[in-house]
Amino acid sequence: MRYKFFGKRLWNALVDLPFALPTAVAGITLATIYAPNGWIGEWLAPLGIKVSYTRLGVFVALTFIACRSSCGRCSRC
């Protein structure tokens, strides 16, 4: 990225994460994070939102994996 802004290093790390993780590891990681006792799932469970092992979870995983091609190009601009 050409411009300097707050959180640029964190943004770069998040964009590069899908490149560093194989697809299987990414799936296991996402299932763990979005499980009812996971980092994000514990916040969603009281709201009645279940992500792991649902269609919403498949959407999240496909979006994460798709970032390999779309977001990767954007970060190199």
CORWO-V261101 format. One record per pair of residues at least 24 apart in sequence whose C-alpha atoms are under 10 Angstrom apart, sorted by the first residue. I is the first residue (numbers start at 1). J is the second residue. Records with the same first field share a line. If there is no record, write none. Layout:
I: J, J
This chain:
1: 74, 75, 76, 77
2: 75, 76, 77
11: 75
12: 71, 72, 75, 76
14: 67, 71
15: 64, 67, 68, 70, 71, 72, 73, 74, 75
16: 67, 68, 71, 72, 75
17: 64, 65, 67, 68, 72
18: 64, 65, 66, 67, 68, 69, 71, 72
19: 65, 67, 68, 69, 72
20: 68
21: 65
22: 65
23: 61, 62, 64, 65
26: 61, 64, 65
27: 57, 58, 60, 61, 62, 64, 65
28: 61
29: 61
30: 57, 58, 60, 61, 64
31: 57, 58, 60, 61
34: 60
